């Protein structure tokens, strides 16, 4: 457990550093293309550091806003509140996560926040309506596992930063395609040319690498969160039954997007084969390991 927490913190620091470098190179490339001279590096560093700082401190608010989540209340969501209160003892968390609800028919949930002291668990109304007490307990325990393991720091920061890079790359590509850059003077040194080349490569490839990194991090941590959840509840059947219901539900999650999909307990996007059967999520582009593999792993814990 402690090794996983330490590893997540180190990886988060590395990812933030890479993010700052990538954004700096992209902005530097753009500023040079617009012929801003020495001001380019100042603008690039300012934008990259500011965006990294904002992603770290406001990532939870950004994610909740994207999903149009509202705070849960004891009057409307008593079962959810009671389950969280009961799991606080077995989970070992010292600070109770805030609860939020998304009005959507698809049963799903995610956790977010930069640390356990600023954590949020968000569930859909479909989850509250379609799961019984022990199934819902298994899902909440799974999300509390992400909080305790510091997965929320890694997944939230990566989600926001990948989303920012994709958005920035799209804006820059459109701007340079339609507007173009100014002609470069012949006396520019080779260093600027190399930096611009690196910036152009980052501009093209960063969305792809960022998304692959996000997907790999998500798949790896779902198995650990499942097993840790069973330590909290001592009831693998509850989580197994919940995963089966979540996987078989046909509803699409209206607030889901590619930047935050990996944060949910199951893939919020519903894909089907020609025969109408759901595809097994086990390839490199999958945000989650297949539900069949997760259920099999949980059954082996009995």
Buried (B, 14 or more C-beta within 10 A) or exposed (E): EEEBBEEBBEBBEEBBEBBBEBBBBBBBBBBBBBEBEEEBBEBBBEBBEEBBEBBBEEBBEBBBEBBEBEEBEEEEBEEBBEBBEBBBEEBEBEEBBBBBBBEBBBBBBBBBBBEBEBBBBBBBBBBBEBBEEBBBBBBBBBBBBBBBBBBBBBBBBBBBBBBBBBEBBEEBEEBBEEEEBEEEEEEEEEEBEEBBEBBBEBBEEBBEBBBEBBBBBBBEBBBBBBBBBBBBBEBBBBBBBBBBBBBEBEBEBBBBEBBBBBBBBBBBBBEEEEEEEBEEBEEEEBBBBBBBBBBEBBEEEE
